[in-house]
Amino acid sequence: MQLPEHGANPRHVYEKLGMTPPSRILDFSENCNPAGPPRAVIELWPEFVTRLHAYPDPSGEPFLSRTAEYHGVPKASVFAGNGAAEILSLIAERYRGKRAIVVHPTFSEYEATLKAKGVEIERIFASEVDGFKLPIEAILESVLRSDALYLCTPNNPTGVLPDREDLLTLIRNAGEAGCEVVLDEAFIDFVDERRSFIAELKHFPHVIVVRSMTKMYAIPGIRLGYAVAHPEVIAALKSMAPHWNVNGLAAAIGAVCLDEDVYRETAIRHAAEEREKMSAFLRELGCTVTESEANFLSFKPEDAGKLYTDMLAKGIVLRHSENFRGMDGRWLRIGMKSSAEMEELRRELAGALKKPDPRS
């Protein structure tokens, strides 16, 4: 039985498994900021609603200009999209009939969009024995015969952030080989904006950075993301996108979100604190845990399938890894939520993971 390909929408999981959902569900399968949208978004809602009667700006203003300012890049280097999902689909069109490298385990939308465009996919696997670090030598050999390399930085679902020198080595070699690099930075703002590759793009015109507004700002319902790249690449993406691809409310809300410095700093601290507590807890119970730097982590219990369904029965939804190649259902992912919710999860996991005392 195929479980849903993504986290969130937990009732679909219960439906697929033929389980009756409990009245209260705690969803750790999605990984948005548990604080909810910035307060400014709520306070300005009456103003945002006035935009409903007008067509949106076709380029995604005022979000486009605010994004360019935020990253210190020209507006011509930014493309606003209807979520990162739309952007990944448009990028995949660049490689129609060509060859792309996807390093697993990773976000399933890369392969989904590439397959839809008839792209030949070469799969490379990061080893769990090596902590899911990028297999640099294997990738370097593959870029010589490929048109694109997809990397998730930090990776989803492991949360592992590639070493900067390793990343630069891959990008430089890919450029020399005529291979573009797509960097998905959907979760980099939970690490440190200074770890983003956007500031380096002026030296690497073959790199496309994809960003999401969904995770940090807890606004998945409006669908908003953006790409930053060389102006020629951005112009090509725009030429393939439908007119008014970003709605007016999303563009206005996104511009406000980028001004929320304290909000971001608070979210980074909270994610790090809860991730460290959960990592230590799981290791004490004998689980293998990824060295995540994001607002989620993956762990491998003795029996992931049983734990997954046991938690569902208690109204707790973890993220399965059935569709993460290289994890193949043996791992589970936890998104960081409020401190109270994380404590409740630890209590339930303690009971489920604790082995019985053989002396009793």
Backbone hydrogen bonds in HBPLUS format (Angstrom, degrees):
<---DONOR---> <-ACCEPTOR-->    atom                        ^
c    i                          cat <-CA-CA->   ^        H-A-AA   ^      H-
h    n   atom  resd res      DA  || num        DHA   H-A  angle D-A-AA Bond
n    s   type  num  typ     dist DA aas  dist angle  dist       angle   num
A0012-HIS N   A0009-ASN O   3.08 MM   3  5.91 154.5  2.14 124.5 130.7     1
A0013-VAL N   A0010-PRO O   2.91 MM   3  5.26 131.8  2.15 106.1 118.9     2
A0014-TYR N   A0010-PRO O   3.35 MM   4  6.85 156.3  2.41 152.5 157.0     3
A0015-GLU N   A0011-ARG O   3.00 MM   4  6.17 156.8  2.06 142.5 149.4     4
A0016-LYS N   A0012-HIS O   2.93 MM   4  6.11 159.1  1.97 145.2 150.3     5
A0017-LEU N   A0013-VAL O   3.05 MM   4  6.29 152.8  2.12 151.4 158.6     6
A0018-GLY N   A0014-TYR O   2.94 MM   4  5.95 107.2  2.49 137.0 154.0     7
A0019-MET N   A0014-TYR O   2.83 MM   5  4.83 155.8  1.88 148.5 148.4     8
A0018-GLY N   A0015-GLU O   3.14 MM   3  5.04 154.9  2.20  99.2 106.9     9
A0026-LEU N   A0315-GLY O   2.73 MM 289  6.10 164.0  1.76 170.4 176.0    10
A0317-VAL N   A0026-LEU O   2.89 MM 291  6.19 170.7  1.90 162.2 164.1    11
A0028-PHE N   A0317-VAL O   2.74 MM 289  5.57 143.9  1.87 149.3 160.9    12
A0335-GLY N   A0028-PHE O   2.85 MM 307  4.92 150.2  1.94 137.3 145.6    13
A0033-ASN N   A0215-LYS O   2.82 MM 182  5.95 151.5  1.90 167.4 159.7    14
A0036-GLY N   A0033-ASN O   3.20 MM   3  6.03 172.1  2.21 123.9 126.3    15
A0041-VAL N   A0038-PRO O   2.98 MM   3  5.54 136.4  2.17 112.4 123.2    16
A0042-ILE N   A0039-ARG O   3.05 MM   3  5.26 117.4  2.46 101.2 115.9    17
A0043-GLU N   A0039-ARG O   2.94 MM   4  6.25 165.6  1.96 159.5 163.7    18
A0044-LEU N   A0040-ALA O   2.95 MM   4  5.97 148.2  2.05 143.3 150.7    19
A0045-TRP N   A0042-ILE O   3.21 MM   3  5.20 162.5  2.25 104.2 108.7    20
A0047-GLU N   A0044-LEU O   2.95 MM   3  5.38 124.1  2.28 110.5 124.8    21
A0048-PHE N   A0044-LEU O   3.00 MM   4  6.34 156.1  2.05 153.2 161.0    22
A0049-VAL N   A0045-TRP O   2.96 MM   4  6.18 156.9  2.01 159.9 165.1    23
A0050-THR N   A0047-GLU O   3.15 MM   3  5.46 137.8  2.34 102.4 113.4    24
A0051-ARG N   A0048-PHE O   2.94 MM   3  5.61 160.6  1.98 118.5 124.9    25
A0052-LEU N   A0049-VAL O   3.07 MM   3  5.62 168.4  2.08 118.5 122.1    26
A0054-ALA N   A0051-ARG O   3.15 MM   3  5.50 159.4  2.19 112.2 118.5    27
A0060-GLY N   A0057-ASP O   3.08 MM   3  5.41 163.5  2.11 114.3 119.6    28
A0063-PHE N   A0060-GLY O   3.01 MM   3  5.78 112.8  2.48 131.5 137.7    29
A0064-LEU N   A0060-GLY O   3.07 MM   4  5.51 148.1  2.18 117.1 125.4    30
A0066-ARG N   A0062-PRO O   3.19 MM   4  6.36 164.0  2.21 153.0 157.9    31
A0067-THR N   A0063-PHE O   2.89 MM   4  6.00 154.7  1.96 154.5 160.9    32
A0068-ALA N   A0064-LEU O   3.09 MM   4  6.34 162.5  2.12 151.0 155.3    33
A0069-GLU N   A0065-SER O   3.00 MM   4  6.20 160.1  2.04 148.5 153.9    34
A0070-TYR N   A0066-ARG O   2.87 MM   4  5.98 157.9  1.92 144.1 150.8    35
A0071-HIS N   A0067-THR O   3.08 MM   4  6.31 153.8  2.16 150.6 155.7    36
A0072-GLY N   A0068-ALA O   2.85 MM   4  5.77 116.9  2.25 136.8 153.3    37
A0073-VAL N   A0068-ALA O   2.97 MM   5  5.04 159.7  2.01 143.1 147.3    38
A0072-GLY N   A0069-GLU O   3.21 MM   3  4.96 142.4  2.36  93.2 104.1    39
A0077-SER N   A0074-PRO O   2.92 MM   3  5.44 161.8  1.95 115.1 121.1    40
A0078-VAL N   A0075-LYS O   3.07 MM   3  5.41 167.0  2.09 118.3 119.2    41
A0229-ALA N   A0077-SER O   2.96 MM 152  5.24 153.3  2.03 140.4 149.1    42
A0079-PHE N   A0227-ALA O   2.91 MM 148  5.14 154.7  1.97 149.5 153.5    43
A0227-ALA N   A0079-PHE O   2.83 MM 148  5.14 152.8  1.90 145.5 154.8    44
A0081-GLY N   A0225-GLY O   2.85 MM 144  5.20 178.1  1.85 139.4 139.2    45
A0083-GLY N   A0081-GLY O   2.82 MM   2  5.40 136.4  2.01 104.4  90.6    46
A0225-GLY N   A0081-GLY O   3.12 MM 144  5.20 152.4  2.20 139.8 138.7    47
A0088-LEU N   A0084-ALA O   2.85 MM   4  6.09 160.2  1.89 156.3 160.9    48
A0089-SER N   A0085-ALA O   3.13 MM   4  6.33 149.9  2.23 142.1 149.9    49
A0090-LEU N   A0086-GLU O   2.98 MM   4  6.31 156.9  2.03 153.0 159.0    50
A0091-ILE N   A0087-ILE O   2.86 MM   4  6.10 158.9  1.90 153.2 159.5    51
A0092-ALA N   A0088-LEU O   2.99 MM   4  6.10 156.0  2.05 141.4 147.7    52
A0093-GLU N   A0090-LEU O   3.20 MM   3  5.28 130.1  2.46  95.9 108.4    53
A0094-ARG N   A0091-ILE O   2.89 MM   3  5.43 143.2  2.03 112.9 123.2    54
A0095-TYR N   A0092-ALA O   2.97 MM   3  5.45 148.2  2.07 111.0 120.2    55
A0096-ARG N   A0093-GLU O   3.28 MM   3  5.19 168.5  2.29 108.9 108.3    56
A0098-LYS N   A0095-TYR O   2.77 MM   3  5.04 153.1  1.84 140.6 137.9    57
A0120-GLU N   A0098-LYS O   2.84 MM  22  6.07 161.8  1.87 168.1 162.0    58
A0147-ASP N   A0099-ARG O   2.82 MM  48  5.36 159.1  1.86 141.5 148.8    59
A0100-ALA N   A0120-GLU O   2.83 MM  20  6.27 159.2  1.88 167.3 174.5    60
A0122-GLU N   A0100-ALA O   2.81 MM  22  6.13 164.4  1.84 159.0 162.9    61
A0101-ILE N   A0148-ALA O   2.80 MM  47  6.18 156.8  1.85 147.0 153.7    62
A0150-TYR N   A0101-ILE O   2.97 MM  49  6.09 167.6  1.98 159.8 163.1    63
A0102-VAL N   A0122-GLU O   2.99 MM  20  6.28 161.4  2.02 158.4 161.5    64
A0124-ILE N   A0102-VAL O   3.09 MM  22  6.32 160.6  2.13 148.1 150.3    65
A0104-HIS N   A0124-ILE O   2.74 MM  20  6.12 155.7  1.79 167.0 170.8    66
A0126-ALA N   A0104-HIS O   2.75 MM  22  6.05 172.9  1.76 170.1 170.5    67
A0110-TYR N   A0107-PHE O   3.46 MM   3  6.36 162.7  2.49 120.6 123.4    68
A0112-ALA N   A0108-SER O   3.12 MM   4  6.32 164.1  2.15 151.3 156.2    69
A0113-THR N   A0109-GLU O   2.95 MM   4  5.87 166.9  1.96 143.2 146.0    70
A0114-LEU N   A0110-TYR O   3.00 MM   4  6.11 159.0  2.05 148.6 155.3    71
A0115-LYS N   A0111-GLU O   2.83 MM   4  5.83 166.1  1.85 152.3 155.9    72
A0116-ALA N   A0112-ALA O   3.21 MM   4  6.30 152.8  2.29 136.6 143.9    73
A0117-LYS N   A0114-LEU O   3.08 MM   3  5.21 141.4  2.24  99.9 111.1    74
A0119-VAL N   A0114-LEU O   3.02 MM   5  5.23 167.9  2.04 148.9 147.0    75
A0118-GLY N   A0115-LYS O   3.04 MM   3  5.08 166.4  2.06 109.3 112.0    76
A0130-ASP N   A0127-SER O   3.13 MM   3  5.26 134.4  2.34  97.5 109.1    77
A0132-PHE N   A0127-SER O   2.75 MM   5  4.94 154.5  1.81 148.8 144.7    78
A0131-GLY N   A0128-GLU O   3.03 MM   3  4.83 155.9  2.09 106.7 106.7    79
A0136-ILE N   A0134-LEU O   2.96 MM   2  5.53 122.3  2.31 110.7  94.2    80
A0139-ILE N   A0135-PRO O   3.10 MM   4  6.34 158.9  2.15 157.5 164.2    81
A0140-LEU N   A0136-ILE O   2.86 MM   4  6.09 164.3  1.89 159.5 164.0    82
A0141-GLU N   A0137-GLU O   3.09 MM   4  6.28 152.1  2.17 146.3 152.8    83
A0142-SER N   A0138-ALA O   3.14 MM   4  6.33 147.1  2.26 138.3 147.1    84
A0142-SER N   A0139-ILE O   3.02 MM   3  5.02 116.9  2.44  94.7 110.6    85
A0143-VAL N   A0139-ILE O   2.94 MM   4  6.19 151.1  2.03 160.1 166.4    86
A0145-ARG N   A0142-SER O   3.06 MM   3  5.78 161.8  2.09 120.7 125.5    87
A0146-SER N   A0143-VAL O   3.36 MM   3  4.92 175.7  2.36 101.9 102.2    88
A0180-GLU N   A0147-ASP O   2.94 MM  33  6.05 155.1  2.00 135.9 129.3    89
A0149-LEU N   A0180-GLU O   2.79 MM  31  6.23 137.2  1.97 144.6 158.5    90
A0182-VAL N   A0149-LEU O   2.80 MM  33  6.07 165.6  1.82 156.6 161.1    91
A0151-LEU N   A0182-VAL O   2.90 MM  31  6.18 167.2  1.92 173.1 171.5    92
A0184-ASP N   A0151-LEU O   2.85 MM  33  6.23 167.7  1.87 160.3 164.5    93
A0153-THR N   A0184-ASP O   2.88 MM  31  5.89 152.2  1.96 141.1 150.3    94
A0155-ASN N   A0160-VAL O   2.91 MM   5  5.33 173.2  1.91 140.5 139.3    95
A0159-GLY N   A0155-ASN O   2.66 MM   4  4.81 144.0  1.78 129.5 140.2    96
A0293-GLU N   A0159-GLY O   2.77 MM 134  5.47 154.6  1.83 136.3 136.0    97
A0167-LEU N   A0163-ASP O   2.93 MM   4  6.21 158.2  1.97 155.9 162.6    98
A0168-LEU N   A0164-ARG O   2.90 MM   4  6.17 159.0  1.94 150.3 155.9    99
A0169-THR N   A0165-GLU O   2.90 MM   4  6.06 154.2  1.97 144.8 152.0   100
A0170-LEU N   A0166-ASP O   3.02 MM   4  6.30 161.6  2.05 150.6 154.5   101
A0171-ILE N   A0167-LEU O   2.94 MM   4  6.17 163.6  1.96 151.8 156.6   102
A0172-ARG N   A0168-LEU O   2.87 MM   4  5.96 166.9  1.88 151.9 155.6   103
A0173-ASN N   A0169-THR O   3.07 MM   4  6.14 166.5  2.09 147.8 151.9   104
A0174-ALA N   A0170-LEU O   2.86 MM   4  5.93 153.0  1.93 145.6 154.0   105
A0175-GLY N   A0171-ILE O   2.97 MM   4  6.13 158.1  2.02 146.6 152.0   106
A0176-GLU N   A0172-ARG O   3.09 MM   4  6.38 156.8  2.15 147.6 153.2   107
A0177-ALA N   A0173-ASN O   3.05 MM   4  6.24 138.0  2.24 139.2 150.4   108
A0177-ALA N   A0174-ALA O   3.07 MM   3  5.04 126.2  2.38  93.7 108.2   109
A0179-CYS N   A0174-ALA O   2.81 MM   5  4.83 170.5  1.82 149.5 146.2   110
A0178-GLY N   A0175-GLY O   3.15 MM   3  5.11 159.4  2.19 101.6 108.0   111
A0181-VAL N   A0206-HIS O   2.96 MM  25  6.33 158.9  2.00 149.9 154.8   112
A0208-ILE N   A0181-VAL O   2.82 MM  27  6.23 160.4  1.86 163.8 169.1   113
A0183-LEU N   A0208-ILE O   2.80 MM  25  6.10 162.5  1.83 159.9 166.0   114
A0210-VAL N   A0183-LEU O   2.83 MM  27  6.13 165.2  1.85 160.2 162.2   115
A0185-GLU N   A0210-VAL O   2.83 MM  25  5.84 157.0  1.88 160.9 167.6   116
A0188-ILE N   A0185-GLU O   3.20 MM   3  5.11 167.2  2.22 106.7 110.7   117
A0190-PHE N   A0187-PHE O   3.10 MM   3  5.63 161.6  2.13 114.0 119.8   118
A0191-VAL N   A0188-ILE O   2.93 MM   3  5.18 156.0  1.99 108.1 115.9   119
A0192-ASP N   A0188-ILE O   3.09 MM   4  6.32 140.9  2.25 173.5 174.5   120
A0195-ARG N   A0192-ASP O   2.75 MM   3  5.47 164.5  1.77 124.8 130.4   121
A0196-SER N   A0193-GLU O   3.06 MM   3  5.39 164.0  2.09 110.9 115.7   122
A0200-GLU N   A0197-PHE O   2.94 MM   3  5.44 149.0  2.04 114.9 124.3   123
A0201-LEU N   A0198-ILE O   3.14 MM   3  5.33 161.4  2.17 110.4 116.1   124
A0203-HIS N   A0200-GLU O   2.96 MM   3  5.81 160.3  2.00 127.1 132.7   125
A0204-PHE N   A0201-LEU O   2.89 MM   3  4.90 147.3  2.00 102.9 113.5   126
A0207-VAL N   A0204-PHE O   3.17 MM   3  5.84 157.7  2.22 127.8 127.2   127
A0209-VAL N   A0228-VAL O   3.01 MM  19  5.24 177.1  2.01 158.2 157.5   128
A0228-VAL N   A0209-VAL O   2.87 MM  19  5.24 153.7  1.94 146.9 155.4   129
A0211-ARG N   A0226-TYR O   2.75 MM  15  5.29 167.5  1.76 172.6 173.2   130
A0226-TYR N   A0211-ARG O   2.97 MM  15  5.29 159.9  2.01 136.1 140.4   131
A0213-MET N   A0224-LEU O   3.09 MM  11  5.69 162.6  2.13 149.7 147.1   132
A0219-ILE N   A0214-THR O   3.27 MM   5  4.89 143.4  2.41 122.0 131.5   133
A0222-ILE N   A0219-ILE O   3.35 MM   3  6.08 157.8  2.40 118.6 122.8   134
A0233-VAL N   A0230-HIS O   2.89 MM   3  5.36 124.2  2.21 114.4 128.5   135
A0234-ILE N   A0230-HIS O   3.03 MM   4  6.37 161.5  2.07 155.7 161.7   136
A0235-ALA N   A0231-PRO O   2.88 MM   4  6.02 157.7  1.92 146.5 152.2   137
A0236-ALA N   A0232-GLU O   3.14 MM   4  6.32 149.0  2.24 137.1 144.8   138
A0237-LEU N   A0233-VAL O   3.02 MM   4  6.38 153.9  2.09 150.4 157.4   139
A0238-LYS N   A0234-ILE O   2.94 MM   4  6.21 164.1  1.97 155.5 159.5   140
A0239-SER N   A0235-ALA O   3.05 MM   4  6.23 148.9  2.15 141.7 149.7   141
A0240-MET N   A0237-LEU O   3.09 MM   3  5.40 144.1  2.23 105.2 115.3   142
A0241-ALA N   A0238-LYS O   3.21 MM   3  5.17 141.7  2.36  97.9 108.7   143
A0251-ALA N   A0247-ASN O   3.07 MM   4  6.39 161.1  2.11 156.4 161.8   144
A0252-ALA N   A0248-GLY O   3.11 MM   4  6.27 156.6  2.16 145.1 150.9   145
A0253-ILE N   A0249-LEU O   2.87 MM   4  6.02 168.1  1.88 156.9 160.6   146
A0254-GLY N   A0250-ALA O   2.86 MM   4  5.90 163.8  1.88 151.2 156.1   147
A0255-ALA N   A0251-ALA O   3.27 MM   4  6.34 154.4  2.34 137.0 142.7   148
A0256-VAL N   A0252-ALA O   3.28 MM   4  6.58 153.5  2.36 144.7 151.1   149
A0257-CYS N   A0253-ILE O   2.98 MM   4  6.25 159.5  2.03 154.4 160.3   150
A0258-LEU N   A0254-GLY O   3.26 MM   4  6.50 153.2  2.34 149.7 154.2   151
A0259-ASP N   A0256-VAL O   3.07 MM   3  5.63 159.9  2.11 115.9 122.3   152
A0260-GLU N   A0257-CYS O   2.98 MM   3  5.46 168.3  2.00 122.8 125.4   153
A0261-ASP N   A0259-ASP O   3.12 MM   2  5.95 132.3  2.36 105.9  92.7   154
A0264-ARG N   A0260-GLU O   3.13 MM   4  6.36 158.2  2.18 146.5 151.7   155
A0265-GLU N   A0261-ASP O   3.01 MM   4  6.29 166.7  2.02 155.4 158.9   156
A0266-THR N   A0262-VAL O   2.94 MM   4  6.11 158.8  1.99 152.5 157.9   157
A0267-ALA N   A0263-TYR O   3.05 MM   4  6.28 155.4  2.11 145.6 152.4   158
A0268-ILE N   A0264-ARG O   2.95 MM   4  6.23 156.2  2.01 156.0 162.0   159
A0269-ARG N   A0265-GLU O   3.13 MM   4  6.35 164.8  2.15 148.5 151.8   160
A0270-HIS N   A0266-THR O   2.97 MM   4  6.15 166.8  1.99 152.2 156.2   161
A0271-ALA N   A0267-ALA O   2.97 MM   4  6.05 166.9  1.98 148.5 152.4   162
A0272-ALA N   A0268-ILE O   3.06 MM   4  6.21 161.8  2.09 148.4 153.3   163
A0273-GLU N   A0269-ARG O   2.94 MM   4  6.13 166.5  1.95 155.8 159.5   164
A0274-GLU N   A0270-HIS O   2.98 MM   4  6.13 173.4  1.99 158.1 159.9   165
A0275-ARG N   A0271-ALA O   2.91 MM   4  5.88 153.6  1.98 143.7 151.9   166
A0276-GLU N   A0272-ALA O   2.99 MM   4  6.08 161.0  2.02 147.6 152.3   167
A0277-LYS N   A0273-GLU O   3.10 MM   4  6.34 159.8  2.14 146.7 152.2   168
A0278-MET N   A0274-GLU O   2.95 MM   4  6.07 163.5  1.98 147.8 152.5   169
A0279-SER N   A0275-ARG O   2.84 MM   4  5.94 157.1  1.89 148.1 154.9   170
A0280-ALA N   A0276-GLU O   3.09 MM   4  6.21 167.2  2.11 147.8 150.7   171
A0281-PHE N   A0277-LYS O   3.05 MM   4  6.18 160.4  2.09 146.2 152.1   172
A0282-LEU N   A0278-MET O   2.96 MM   4  6.12 167.1  1.97 153.1 155.8   173
A0283-ARG N   A0279-SER O   3.03 MM   4  6.19 159.2  2.08 149.7 155.6   174
A0284-GLU N   A0280-ALA O   3.05 MM   4  6.22 153.5  2.12 146.3 153.3   175
A0285-LEU N   A0282-LEU O   3.09 MM   3  5.14 132.3  2.32  95.4 108.4   176
A0287-CYS N   A0282-LEU O   3.03 MM   5  5.42 162.1  2.06 149.5 144.5   177
A0286-GLY N   A0283-ARG O   2.95 MM   3  5.05 160.2  1.99 110.6 112.6   178
A0288-THR N   A0300-LYS O   3.30 MM  12  5.07 160.9  2.34 133.3 133.3   179
A0300-LYS N   A0288-THR O   2.75 MM  12  5.07 152.3  1.82 146.2 155.0   180
A0290-THR N   A0298-SER O   2.96 MM   8  5.59 166.3  1.98 163.5 165.0   181
A0336-MET N   A0295-ASN O   2.95 MM  41  5.60 171.9  1.96 152.1 149.4   182
A0297-LEU N   A0334-ILE O   3.07 MM  37  5.56 146.4  2.19 142.6 152.6   183
A0334-ILE N   A0297-LEU O   2.85 MM  37  5.56 161.6  1.88 165.1 171.5   184
A0299-PHE N   A0332-LEU O   2.79 MM  33  5.49 156.4  1.85 158.0 166.1   185
A0332-LEU N   A0299-PHE O   2.87 MM  33  5.49 153.9  1.94 154.9 163.4   186
A0307-LEU N   A0303-ASP O   3.08 MM   4  6.29 166.6  2.10 153.5 157.8   187
A0308-TYR N   A0304-ALA O   2.88 MM   4  5.94 157.6  1.93 148.4 154.7   188
A0309-THR N   A0305-GLY O   3.22 MM   4  6.47 166.2  2.23 148.7 150.7   189
A0310-ASP N   A0306-LYS O   2.84 MM   4  5.98 157.3  1.89 152.2 159.8   190
A0311-MET N   A0307-LEU O   2.92 MM   4  6.04 158.2  1.97 149.8 154.6   191
A0312-LEU N   A0308-TYR O   3.05 MM   4  6.32 150.6  2.14 141.7 150.3   192
A0313-ALA N   A0309-THR O   3.08 MM   4  6.32 153.2  2.15 146.6 152.1   193
A0314-LYS N   A0311-MET O   2.95 MM   3  5.09 137.7  2.13 100.5 113.1   194
A0316-ILE N   A0311-MET O   2.86 MM   5  5.01 162.6  1.89 145.3 140.4   195
A0315-GLY N   A0312-LEU O   2.88 MM   3  4.97 161.1  1.92 109.2 114.0   196
A0319-ARG N   A0333-ARG O   3.03 MM  14  4.85 169.6  2.04 152.8 150.7   197
A0333-ARG N   A0319-ARG O   2.91 MM  14  4.85 158.1  1.96 138.0 144.8   198
A0324-PHE N   A0321-SER O   3.12 MM   3  5.04 167.0  2.14 106.1 109.3   199
A0329-GLY N   A0321-SER O   3.01 MM   8  4.42 144.9  2.13 100.6  99.2   200
A0327-MET N   A0324-PHE O   2.94 MM   3  5.53 157.5  1.99 139.5 142.7   201
A0328-ASP N   A0324-PHE O   2.97 MM   4  5.86 159.4  2.01 157.8 161.0   202
A0330-ARG N   A0327-MET O   2.91 MM   3  5.69 166.1  1.93 133.2 135.6   203
A0342-MET N   A0338-SER O   2.89 MM   4  6.14 156.6  1.95 155.7 162.8   204
A0343-GLU N   A0339-SER O   2.99 MM   4  6.16 150.4  2.08 143.3 151.0   205
A0344-GLU N   A0340-ALA O   3.03 MM   4  6.29 154.8  2.10 143.9 150.6   206
A0345-LEU N   A0341-GLU O   2.95 MM   4  6.20 154.1  2.02 144.8 151.8   207
A0346-ARG N   A0342-MET O   2.97 MM   4  6.26 155.0  2.04 144.5 150.9   208
A0347-ARG N   A0343-GLU O   3.04 MM   4  6.34 155.3  2.10 148.6 154.8   209
A0348-GLU N   A0344-GLU O   3.13 MM   4  6.43 161.4  2.17 150.2 154.2   210
A0349-LEU N   A0345-LEU O   2.85 MM   4  6.04 163.1  1.88 155.4 160.8   211
A0350-ALA N   A0346-ARG O   2.83 MM   4  5.87 153.0  1.90 146.4 153.5   212
A0351-GLY N   A0347-ARG O   3.38 MM   4  6.64 157.9  2.43 143.3 147.1   213
A0352-ALA N   A0348-GLU O   3.15 MM   4  6.39 151.6  2.23 143.2 151.4   214
A0353-LEU N   A0349-LEU O   2.75 MM   4  5.76 153.0  1.82 157.3 162.8   215
A0354-LYS N   A0350-ALA O   3.01 MM   4  5.65 145.2  2.14 139.9 146.6   216
A0360-SER N   A0357-ASP O   2.99 MM   3  5.58 160.2  2.03 118.9 125.0   217
